Structures are given as C-alpha cells and as structure tokens.
C-alpha cells in the first residue's frame, strides 16, 4: 500500500467516533484502535505510534506497549496468505512440530517471516478449535485438518 494512502486511512480511522469514544472514568481503547488500523492496512506501521497516541490522548509508550504485547498485532505487512500452524495441546500431541518444520522448509522462512515473493507469512496460533482433526493448519480463513508433513506442502499449491 502506498504510504500516502496509509496516512489517509490512518487519519480516517483515528477520526471515527467509535475510536474517539471515551468517558471521564474510562481510558481510550488502544487495542481496539490498533486492531481497526490493522484491519484496514494489514498491519500497524511503527512510525504511526506518535500519531495514534496523540489522537487517543495517551503516551507513545502506552501505544507501543500494546502493539508489542499483543501477539495478533503486526508491525509489518503480512504476505498475501497467512499460514498459521496450530500449537494447541491436541495438535502438539499429533506432531504439529513436524508440519511446521516442513512448511518452514517448503516456504524458506521461519515463524513470523514472509516469503520473498510476498505470498506467504508463516505464523503459529494457539488452538483453532479443530482438535478432533489435529494437527491443523489455517491458510487465511480456511481450516485444514489432519495435516501431515507430506500434505502440508500440497496445501500451499492451492494458494499460489
């Protein structure tokens, strides 16, 4: 996304009434604001922290603390397809680690990294609620169960 477009989107989000909503006894919802920005931009640009803090009337440190402390928030744009390997108890018991290693090998990236072509970002997630069919891999919103190292690489072909 072009930087100027990102700035326009950010300004629009920060001016929304639901983001500006606050009362005397309640602080602004930093997390809600950051999630709204990420929903629109795909990530929260670290350079926007001072602008976000100013709009919410909080310190840069408060915004940066939420941004760095909440695992679902990204500071870099993800790939076109986000691949999440479930790390819940059932998936661990059914060798999701092997699936993760195969995906790392096939994609040529580690956890939290994006492929050079920008197609895939590899992440872990803690339980997607598909325990009966573990191990589970999500690609975007698509849930794939009973994934093995051999089938993991095959899954990616549908998302090229």
Residue, then its C-alpha position, 0 to 999 in steps of 0.5 A: x500500500x502506498x504510504x500516502x494512502x496509509x496516512x489517509x486511512x490512518x487519519x480516517x480511522x483515528x477520526x471515527x467516533x467509535x475510536x474517539x469514544x471515551x468517558x471521564x472514568x474510562x481510558x481510550x481503547x488502544x487495542x481496539x484502535x490498533x486492531x481497526x488500523x490493522x484491519x484496514x492496512x494489514x498491519x500497524x506501521x511503527x512510525x504511526x505510534x506518535x500519531x495514534x497516541x496523540x489522537x487517543x490522548x495517551x503516551x507513545x509508550x502506552x501505544x507501543x506497549x500494546x502493539x508489542x504485547x499483543x501477539x495478533x498485532x503486526x508491525x509489518x505487512x503480512x504476505x498475501x496468505x497467512x499460514x498459521x500452524x496450530x500449537x494447541x495441546x491436541x495438535x502438539x500431541x499429533x506432531x504439529x512440530x513436524x508440519x511446521x518444520x516442513x512448511x518452514x522448509x517448503x516456504x524458506x522462512x521461519x515463524x513470523x517471516x514472509x516469503x520473498x515473493x510476498x505470498x506467504x507469512x508463516x505464523x503459529x496460533x494457539x488452538x483453532x478449535x479443530x482438535x478432533x482433526x489435529x494437527x491443523x493448519x489455517x491458510x487465511x480463513x480456511x481450516x485444514x485438518x489432519x495435516x501431515x508433513x507430506x500434505x502440508x506442502x500440497x496445501x500451499x499449491x492451492x494458494x499460489 
